[in-house]
């Protein structure tokens, strides 16, 4: 007895263990700072190298710090703090793909001097490993083996690619301004479409500009610009399923001001990095059932894990929250401006026909106290749970969610009660873990004895197929059809099936 084996590949996504590390930032300044009012932070992965068992990566924590000086002026300083890290796991192979993500969970201002600001950022590292795994299966065999085939759907990884491009936007402010305090650009994915050897990614960039007018008023303006970028990736077809993620290269954002007759024109140039990963779903023929006409078989079945991809879910959501100042804090006489906003996703899941995303939004609010004539700041921390309906059903699902926060608004009542609301733009990549099985090995354990009769009558039960009868008596399916030409299968009633045997010399 002989049989042929073959292979097919399936994609498998695996979340690797999270870990934490600190990034120390030392920022040189040339003014005398009274206090830090706001810190906006973003961690960006710049480079990564995959080796067997480990991924080495490097990146930067980009900071935008708003401060007040001892003279009462408000200023801004930006900095990029480099870091290196690694992800270790015995299942990592040099041929795999991996998405490493670093988020700043919190920060501490360690020291502020006349020449330096020292900030410690608490970062969390996470990673998603994407692998193509080979599955061995029995494909065919000799004349003594009878096969019943089936078609299964499998998902396999095509590849990944990235593109870096600029998104430009501009606005006009119809009054003179003294200076721009800060700019904060957020990117969100709206559409991901597969083409022939490319993936088209559509989205928008929202930039918040905080500026000070010549009349000493703090004002905020929002710029929104849509984009569509085609990322080249060989092997992609229109039927491929693709995923995309995007990040702003904040250290390279440029803000250009040009004065005009009524005020100033502001032009933003925002570099965006888009990464795409593409998958292919296809049918694969496998052996569903097998028996031998010559002897008993020992059949080994191999299970395999596979990740099924779904189209991204994109939706907008509103969040709100409140905060009451402690009694020992100066009361609020006037909110001057809202500083930087930071966002962290803590969980995402499917339940009851909806996709849920949980997280924490933090916003710095800068206010004036008339009694002491002082600038003060407070951090509003708003936990949230947002959801949107989905048609996706999966008992063993996982979600990778990205979110950007825009349209932040804070008001105060009674001098001590803050009320916060904002809009989130959510992009959720949903995938489902599935388990399949194939016949991977066959051995004959014992040959059948020669039949000692020339004819055999088998009692066939209603619903049985010709395959069921043939497997039961260990003859080929064609024999059942040929020797019982008037019988219709599957049997619609109990019926006797006749098999004739020919003695071997």
C-alpha positions in Angstrom: 0.0 0.0 0.0 1.3 3.5 -0.9 -0.1 7.0 -0.6 0.9 10.5 -1.6 1.1 13.4 0.9 0.9 17.1 0.1 1.0 20.4 1.9 -1.1 23.6 2.1 -0.4 26.7 4.2 -2.7 28.5 6.6 -2.2 31.8 8.4 -2.1 32.0 12.2 -2.1 35.1 14.3 -0.7 34.9 17.8 -0.7 37.6 20.5 2.6 37.7 22.3 3.1 38.4 25.9 2.9 42.1 27.0 5.7 43.8 28.9 6.5 47.2 30.3 9.5 49.5 30.2 10.5 53.1 30.9 11.8 55.7 28.5 13.7 58.6 30.1 13.4 62.0 28.3 15.8 64.8 28.9 14.7 68.0 27.1 16.8 71.1 26.9 15.1 74.5 27.4 16.3 78.1 27.4 13.6 79.7 29.5 12.7 79.7 33.2 9.7 77.4 33.6 7.1 78.0 36.4 5.1 74.8 35.8 4.3 72.2 33.2 0.7 72.6 32.0 0.2 69.8 29.5 2.0 66.8 28.1 0.9 65.1 24.9 2.7 61.8 24.0 2.9 59.3 21.2 5.1 56.3 20.8 6.2 55.5 17.2 8.1 52.3 16.0 10.7 53.3 13.4 12.6 50.0 12.7 12.3 46.3 13.5 14.4 43.2 12.7 13.0 39.7 12.9 15.3 36.9 13.9 14.6 33.3 15.1 13.1 33.6 18.6 13.4 37.4 18.9 12.4 40.7 17.3 14.6 43.8 17.9 13.0 47.2 17.4 13.6 50.9 17.9 11.5 54.0 18.0 10.7 57.3 19.6 8.4 58.7 22.2 7.3 62.1 20.7 6.4 64.7 23.3 4.7 68.0 23.0 5.0 69.9 26.3 3.1 73.1 27.1 4.5 75.2 30.0 4.2 78.5 31.7 7.2 80.7 32.5 7.8 82.7 35.6 6.8 85.8 33.6 3.3 84.3 32.9 4.0 83.4 29.2 2.8 80.1 27.7 5.2 78.2 25.6 5.7 74.9 23.9 8.7 72.5 23.5 8.7 69.3 21.4 11.1 66.4 21.7 11.7 62.9 20.4 13.0 60.4 23.0 14.6 57.3 21.4 14.1 53.8 22.8 15.0 50.3 21.9 13.3 47.1 22.8 12.8 43.4 21.9 10.1 40.8 21.8 11.2 37.2 22.7 9.2 34.1 21.9 10.4 30.6 20.9 7.8 30.4 18.0 9.2 33.5 16.2 10.8 32.6 12.9 12.9 34.9 10.6 10.3 34.3 7.8 7.3 35.5 10.0 5.6 38.9 10.0 5.2 40.8 13.3 3.4 44.0 14.3 4.9 45.6 17.4 3.0 48.3 19.2 4.2 50.5 22.0 1.9 52.8 24.0 2.7 55.4 26.7 0.5 54.4 29.6 1.5 57.2 31.9 4.3 59.7 32.6 6.0 61.4 35.6 7.7 64.7 35.6 10.9 64.0 37.5 12.5 67.4 37.4 12.2 70.9 35.9 15.2 73.2 36.0 16.2 76.4 34.2 17.9 74.3 31.5 16.2 70.9 31.5 12.9 69.0 31.8 13.2 65.4 32.8 10.2 63.1 32.1 9.9 59.4 32.6 7.4 57.6 30.3 5.9 54.3 31.4 5.4 52.3 28.1 3.7 49.0 27.4 4.9 46.7 24.6 2.6 44.4 22.7 3.1 42.4 19.5 1.0 40.3 17.1 2.9 37.5 15.3 1.6 36.5 11.8 2.8 33.2 10.5 2.1 30.9 7.5 2.0 27.3 8.8 2.3 24.2 6.6 -0.2 21.4 7.0 0.6 17.9 5.7 -2.3 15.9 4.3 -2.9 12.7 2.4 -3.7 13.6 -1.2 -4.0 10.2 -3.0 -3.1 6.6 -2.9 -2.9 3.3 -4.8 -5.8 1.3 -6.2 -6.5 -0.4 -2.8 -7.4 2.9 -1.2 -10.8 4.5 -1.5 -11.0 8.3 -0.9 -13.9 10.6 -0.3 -12.9 14.3 -0.8 -14.2 17.5 0.5 -13.6 21.2 0.0 -12.5 23.4 2.9 -11.9 27.1 3.1 -8.4 28.1 4.2 -6.8 31.5 4.7 -3.2 32.2 3.9 -0.9 35.2 4.2 0.1 37.0 1.0 2.5 39.6 2.5 2.8 43.0 4.0 4.0 46.5 2.7 4.0 50.1 3.9 4.0 53.6 2.4 5.0 57.0 3.8 3.3 60.1 2.3 2.3 63.6 3.2 -1.2 64.9 3.8 -1.5 68.6 3.4 -4.2 70.9 4.7 -4.7 74.6 5.3 -7.0 77.1 7.0 -7.2 80.9 7.3 -7.6 82.7 10.6 -9.2 86.1 10.2 -7.3 87.9 12.9 -3.6 88.4 13.8 -2.1 85.8 16.1 0.9 86.0 18.4 1.9 82.3 18.1 0.8 78.7 17.7 0.9 76.9 21.0 0.6 73.4 19.8 -0.6 71.2 16.9 -1.9 67.7 17.4 -2.6 65.5 14.3 -4.6 62.3 14.5 -5.1 59.8 11.6 -8.0 57.3 11.2 -8.7 54.6 8.6 -12.0 54.6 6.8 -11.7 52.1 3.9 -9.4 49.3 2.9 -9.8 47.9 -0.6 -7.8 45.3 -2.5 -6.8 45.7 -6.1 -4.4 44.0 -8.5 -1.0 44.0 -6.8 -2.0 47.0 -4.5 -4.1 47.8 -1.5 -6.0 51.1 -1.5 -6.3 52.8 2.0 -8.6 55.7 2.6 -8.9 57.8 5.7 -8.6 61.3 7.1 -6.3 63.4 9.2 -7.7 65.7 11.8 -5.3 68.4 13.2 -6.1 70.5 16.2 -4.3 73.9 16.3 -4.2 75.8 19.5 -3.1 79.4 19.1 -2.9 82.7 21.0 -4.3 85.8 19.3 -2.9 89.3 19.6 -5.7 90.0 22.0 -4.4 87.3 24.3 -7.2 84.9 23.7 -6.5 81.2 23.3 -8.4 79.7 20.4 -8.7 76.3 18.8 -9.2 75.4 15.1 -9.6 72.0 13.5 -8.4 71.0 10.1 -9.8 67.8 8.5 -8.3 66.4 5.3 -9.2 63.1 3.6 -6.6 60.9 1.8 -6.4 57.8 -0.4 -3.1 55.9 -0.8 -2.4 52.9 -3.0 0.2 50.7 -1.3 1.9 48.3 -3.8 1.9 44.6 -2.7 2.5 41.8 -5.2 0.1 38.9 -5.1 -2.9 40.9 -4.0 -6.1 40.5 -6.1 -9.5 42.1 -5.9 -10.7 39.1 -3.9 -8.0 39.4 -1.2 -8.8 40.6 2.3 -6.5 43.3 3.5 -6.0 45.1 6.8 -4.4 48.5 7.3 -3.0 50.6 10.2 -1.7 54.1 10.2 0.3 56.4 12.4 1.4 60.1 12.3 5.1 60.7 12.1 4.7 63.5 14.7 8.3 64.5 14.9 8.2 65.4 11.2 4.9 67.4 11.2 5.3 70.9 9.8 3.2 74.0 10.5 3.7 76.9 8.2 2.3 80.4 8.9 1.9 83.1 6.3 0.5 86.5 7.2 -2.2 88.0 5.0 -4.2 91.3 5.1 -6.8 90.0 7.6 -4.8 87.5 9.6 -2.8 84.4 8.8 -2.9 81.4 6.6 -1.9 78.1 8.3 -0.6 75.2 6.3 -0.1 71.8 7.8 2.1 69.0 6.3 1.5 65.8 8.1 3.6 62.7 7.2 1.6 59.5 7.5 2.9 55.9 7.5 0.4 53.3 6.4 1.0 49.5 6.8 -1.0 46.9 5.0 -1.3 43.1 5.4 -3.1 41.0 2.8 -4.6 37.6 3.0 -6.1 35.1 0.5 -9.1 32.8 1.2 -9.4 29.8 -1.1 -10.8 26.3 -1.4 -8.6 23.4 -0.7 -9.5 19.7 -1.5 -8.8 17.3 1.3 -9.6 13.7 2.1 -12.6 13.6 4.3 -12.9 9.8 4.6 -10.8 6.8 3.5 -10.8 3.0 3.7 -9.0 0.1 2.0 -10.4 -2.8 0.1 -7.4 -4.9 1.1 -7.0 -4.5 4.9 -7.6 -2.6 8.1 -6.1 0.9 8.3 -4.6 3.0 11.0 -5.4 6.6 10.3 -3.7 9.6 11.9 -5.6 12.8 11.9 -3.7 16.1 12.4 -5.5 19.2 13.7 -4.4 22.7 12.7 -5.2 26.2 13.9 -6.1 28.9 11.4 -7.0 32.6 11.6 -9.9 33.8 9.5 -9.9 37.5 8.7 -12.9 39.8 8.5 -13.4 43.3 7.0 -12.5 46.1 9.3 -15.2 47.8 11.3 -15.0 51.6 11.3 -17.3 53.8 13.3 -17.5 57.1 15.2 -18.5 57.4 18.8 -19.1 60.1 21.5 -17.7 59.9 25.0 -18.2 62.1 28.0 -17.1 62.3 31.6 -16.8 64.7 34.6 -14.4 65.6 37.3 -14.8 67.5 40.6 -11.8 69.4 41.8 -10.4 68.5 45.3 -11.0 71.1 47.9 -7.2 71.9 48.2 -7.0 72.8 44.5 -7.5 76.4 43.3 -11.1 77.0 42.0 -11.7 77.6 38.3 -12.5 81.2 37.3 -11.9 80.7 33.6 -10.8 77.8 31.3 -8.0 79.2 29.1 -7.6 76.2 26.9 -7.5 72.4 26.6 -4.0 71.1 26.2 -2.9 67.7 24.8 -5.2 64.7 24.8 -3.9 61.1 25.2 -5.8 57.9 24.5 -5.2 54.3 25.4 -7.2 51.2 24.3 -7.5 48.7 27.1 -9.8 46.0 25.6 -11.9 45.1 22.6 -14.3 42.3 22.0 -17.5 41.0 20.3 -20.7 40.4 22.2 -24.4 40.2 21.2 -23.9 41.4 17.7 -21.8 44.4 18.6 -18.1 45.3 18.7 -17.0 46.9 21.9 -14.0 49.0 22.5 -12.9 50.1 26.0 -10.2 52.6 26.9 -9.2 55.7 28.8 -9.0 59.2 27.5 -6.9 61.8 29.3 -7.1 65.5 28.6 -5.1 68.4 30.2 -7.3 71.4 31.1 -5.5 74.7 31.8 -7.5 77.3 33.8 -7.1 80.7 35.5 -7.6 81.4 39.2 -8.4 85.1 39.8 -7.6 85.1 43.5 -4.0 84.1 43.0 -3.8 85.2 39.4 -2.2 81.9 38.5 -2.3 79.4 35.7 -3.3 75.9 36.8 -3.8 72.6 35.1 -5.7 69.4 35.8 -5.8 66.0 34.0 -9.3 64.7 33.2 -9.3 60.9 33.0 -12.3 59.5 31.3 -12.8 55.7 31.1 -15.1 54.8 28.2 -16.9 51.9 26.5 -18.1 52.4 23.0 -19.8 50.0 20.6 -21.2 49.5 17.1 -23.4 46.9 15.6 -21.7 44.2 13.5 -22.8 41.1 11.5 -19.7 39.2 12.4 -20.2 36.1 14.6 -17.3 34.2 16.1 -17.0 32.4 19.5 -13.2 32.7 19.5 -12.6 36.2 18.2 -9.9 38.7 18.7 -9.9 42.4 17.9 -7.1 44.9 17.4 -8.6 48.4 17.8 -7.1 51.8 16.9 -8.7 55.1 18.0 -8.2 58.8 17.6 -9.7 61.5 19.7 -11.1 64.7 18.1 -13.5 67.5 18.9 -12.6 67.7 22.6 -14.6 70.1 24.6 -14.5 70.9 28.3 -16.7 73.3 30.3 -16.8 74.1 34.0 -19.7 74.8 36.4 -19.6 76.2 39.9 -15.9 76.7 39.7 -15.1 73.1 40.5 -17.0 70.7 38.3 -15.6 69.9 34.9 -17.6 68.3 32.1 -15.9 66.6 29.2 -17.1 65.4 25.8 -15.3 64.3 22.7 -15.6 62.2 19.5 -13.7 59.0 18.8 -12.9 57.5 15.4 -12.5 53.8 15.8 -10.9 51.2 13.4 -11.3 47.6 14.6 -9.6 44.6 12.9 -11.5 41.5 13.7 -10.3 38.0 13.3 -11.5 34.6 14.4 -9.4 31.6 15.6 -10.5 28.3 13.9 -9.5 24.7 14.3 -9.5 22.2 11.4 -8.3 18.6 10.9 -6.9 16.6 8.0 -5.8 13.0 7.5 -2.0 13.1 7.6 -0.9 9.5 7.7 -2.1 6.0 6.9 -0.8 2.6 7.8 -2.2 -0.9 7.1 -2.4 -2.9 10.3 -3.8 -6.2 9.0 -4.8 -7.7 5.6 -8.4 -8.9 5.2 -9.0 -12.6 4.8 -10.3 -13.8 1.4 -14.1 -13.9 1.2 -15.4 -17.4 1.5 -18.6 -16.7 -0.3 -19.5 -15.6 -3.8 -22.5 -13.4 -2.9 -23.4 -11.2 0.1 -26.6 -9.5 0.9 -26.3 -6.3 3.0 -29.2 -4.8 4.8 -29.2 -1.1 3.8 -30.9 1.4 6.0 -32.8 4.5 4.7 -30.5 7.5 4.3 -27.3 5.5 3.6 -25.2 6.3 0.6 -23.4 4.0 -1.8 -20.2 5.1 0.0 -21.6 4.0 3.4 -22.4 0.5 2.0 -19.1 0.2 0.2 -17.0 1.2 3.2 -19.0 -1.3 5.4 -18.3 -4.3 3.2 -14.8 -3.0 1.9 -15.5 -2.9 -1.8 -15.2 0.0 -4.2 -18.1 2.4 -4.5 -18.3 1.7 -8.3 -19.0 -2.0 -7.4 -22.2 -1.0 -5.5 -23.5 1.1 -8.4 -22.6 -1.5 -11.0 -24.1 -4.5 -9.2 -27.2 -2.7 -8.0 -28.3 -0.6 -11.0 -31.9 -0.3 -10.0 -31.2 1.1 -6.5 -31.2 4.8 -5.9 -28.8 6.4 -3.4 -29.1 7.7 -0.8 -31.7 5.0 0.1 -35.1 6.4 0.6 -36.2 3.2 2.4 -34.6 0.1 4.0 -33.4 -2.1 1.1 -31.2 -5.2 0.5 -28.0 -4.6 -1.4 -26.4 -7.5 -3.3 -22.6 -7.8 -3.7 -21.0 -10.5 -5.9 -17.4 -11.6 -5.1 -15.0 -13.1 -7.6 -12.6 -15.6 -6.1 -8.9 -14.9 -6.6 -6.7 -17.7 -8.0 
